[in-house]
Each structure stands twice: as structure tokens, then as C-alpha cells.
Amino acid sequence: MSELPVAIVTVVATVVTVNVAIAIYGIFSRPSLIKKVIALVLFTDSVNILAVIVGFRIAGPFPSPPILPGQPAKPEDIGVFPARSVDPIPQALLVTAIVIGLAVSVFLLGLAVLYYKHFGTTDTRVIPEVEEAEAPK
Amino acid sequence: MRRRDLAVAVSLASLSIALGAVFSLGGLGVIPASDLRGLAGSVLKNTFNPWSPNLTAYSLNAVAAVMWDYRALDTILETAVLFAAIAGIATLFRGIREPPSFRLRGLTLVVKASTRVVIPLIIVAGISLAIHGHLSPGGGFQGGALLAVAPALVVTVFSVGAIYVAGIRARTLLKARYLALLLIVLTSIAIPIAATILGARGYVLQNMGKADAPLSMPAWFFNTPLAGSIFVFNLLELIAVSIGLTYCLLLMSARMEDIRDSLAGDSVYE
């Protein structure tokens, strides 16, 4: 019964490592600013998925989300809830991490939009040339 | 060039292999645990537990309870980070004028008609995600991010002019966002203020009554759990996030020549 969660978690962890490598490649090697931002978002989300895996656990009969079922809740529901649910704290901290990632990417996209509207391109190889051409002689 | 590509590929492959080794050797999570951490067990036991009135948050959703009750200071600071990012956007795009005429071009009639059907559904889903954030999966930020999809669709399908025609201005949005953030701060200090007036003790960001601080936010709305300040924070966070994202969208989709003009008059680029 517990082999399927192990397999899923192994696959997801592998995907996370590959994603992190791809994201680092995008951030450092791609010339386009927009692609750098996309790679940064990919990096953030990969690490977030890793944190979800850290909070996951094997619980019987199946791991449930950290939301108390049934309303009004009975004492026996509350008693059995910690035995079934996954860890809620990584998920709650993840919401914080997602919001901060969103704030960073919104700010970087604003910078990229201004770069495009000033230089006419988002290619970091071209921007120094445009700057030199525009500089007063 | 070829040698450089090879070096990049080899270094990335070794990085991902090293990361995988760290995950599997350190036991970070490749093999999921079967027992719960002590703190998580305590949170799960107390998130909705009327029989433990000093520790409970009356929130069925344990994630919302951790976000806005047990670790609320984190979430307040997270809201501050989002506020700082939007203030940065407002500074970058300063001096942008409104377009002088609102010419509506947009996409075809089919897309426009179906968007008119979809937008009310998006708004209702976003609001319900936020106000049921303590009862079911969801919360203020999730609902706000979903709600901000509606203006994004309007900008894409109709055009930016449609937002201005509807009477929404960037300056008004910024004021409404400041108001929501101010109300978040006021909610977090409401209990200490009330306790000082009544001569009792109260803590900042307190939700339910504690043993030495008896005041508490309303826990029930008739026979539905209200979770006190969690509900209020979710609602205010919905407003703050959706309006902040709409504001960024409005600034970033300004016309090219308006941004050029505002950049041209800027001493930074001289």
C-alpha cells in the first residue's frame, strides 16, 4: 500500500532536481530578460513543490488534506484528524513563499517592461550597444 | 562556443545529480515519513476544537489557522513584501498619463460574448474562495489572485480602455489598497485596544481568548464557524491582493508612447 506514495514522491523529487538545473540555466545563460524571469518563477515553484513533499507523509488509510471534514465537527472526528492528515505547516509557509515569489516576479516584470519600452528589446546582449549608440557624443 | 555549451551541460547535470544525492542521503523527503511532527500534531488537534478553548482557532482549515492565527506575523510581513513590490512598481511607472481617448478595439464578438459570461463566474469564485477560506481549501491570497484574473481578461479581450470606461482609475485603486492594508493593521491591534479600554489584557494579533486575556473575536456566525480574525483577514487580503495586482496590470499595459513620454522627462536617463 505504501509503495505508490514512495514512487510518486521519488518521481516528483527527481523532476524538482531537473527543474532546478533548467531554471539555473535559464537565469544565467538565456539572454532574454523575460526568459530569465520565467526561469526564476520555475525555480521558485520547483523549490515550493519540494517543500510540499517535505510536508507529505504516509497515513492510513490514505493521507488527507489538513482540513477538518464534517461540520459540525464531532469529538471523534477531531481525535482521528491528526492521525490522517498531512503536515499543514509547510503548506502554510508555502503560501507565504508563493506570495513573495509573486511580488518579486511582478517587480522584475515591471522592470523588464520598462527596459523594453526604453531600449526596444529585452536582449541583454543588445542593451549595452543601444546605450552606447544613444549616449551623447 | 561549442566547448562552452558542453561545460554548461556538464555542470548542470552534475548540479542536478548532486541535488538528488542530497535529497536521498539527507532524508529530506524522497521517502515520506509516516509519523507527524509534534508541532503539526498540536496544530491539527487544536485548529478546530471547542473543547480546548484556549488553544483553538475555530478554523476547519488548518492551513488558514497557521497562516492567520498561529503564525500570523509571518503573513503580515508577507503582505508587507507584496506592498513593497507594488510600491516599487508605482515608483517605476510614475508620471504615466491616462490615455486621452478610450478607443475600444478588442478581439472578435465571440470572444467578447464568452468573456462577458465568464467574468461574473470568476468574480464569484474568487470571493467565495476567500470568505470560505477558514472552512474549505482557499484563503484571501488565493481568492485575490483568482479575482485579479477578471481585469486581466478584460484588458486582453476588450482593451485597457474598457477598465477606464468602467470608471476605475489607477489612483483610486492605490487608495483602496492602502485602505485595506490599514484595516488589516487595525484588525491586528483591535483586541489590545479594546482590552486597554476595558481594563483587561490583550495581545497583538490575538484571535481567540487566552487564559490571561479573555477578549476574543467572534468565533461563530449563527451555527457556522467564523474563526474570528481569520475571516476578517481573509476578506481584507482578498481586497488588497486583487486590487494590487489589478493596479500593476493597469500600469504595465499602459500605452508605449505614454511610458516613453514619462521616461523622456526623467532626469535618471539624462
Interface residues (C-beta under 8 A of the other chain):
Chain A: S2 P5 V6 V9 T10 A13 T14 V16 T17 V18 V20 A21 I22 I24 Y25 S29 L50 I53 V54 G55 F56 R57 I58 A59 P65 P66 I67 L68 Q71 P72 A73 P75 I78 F81 P82 S85 D87 P88 I89 Q91 A92 L93 V95 T96 I98 V99 I100 L102 A103 V104 V106 F107 L109 G110 L111 V113 L114 K117 H118
Chain B: V8 L12 A13 L15 S16 I17 L19 G20 F23 L28 G29 V30 I31 P32 A33 S34 D35 L36 R37 L39 A40 G41 V43 L44 K45 T47 F48 N49 W51 L60 N61 A62 V63 A64 A65 V66 M67 R71 D74 T75 E78 T79 V81 L82 A84 A85 I86 G88 I89 L92 F93 L135 S136 P137 G139 F141 Q142 A145 N223 T224 P225 V241 L245 C248 L251 M252 M256 I259 R260 L263 Y269
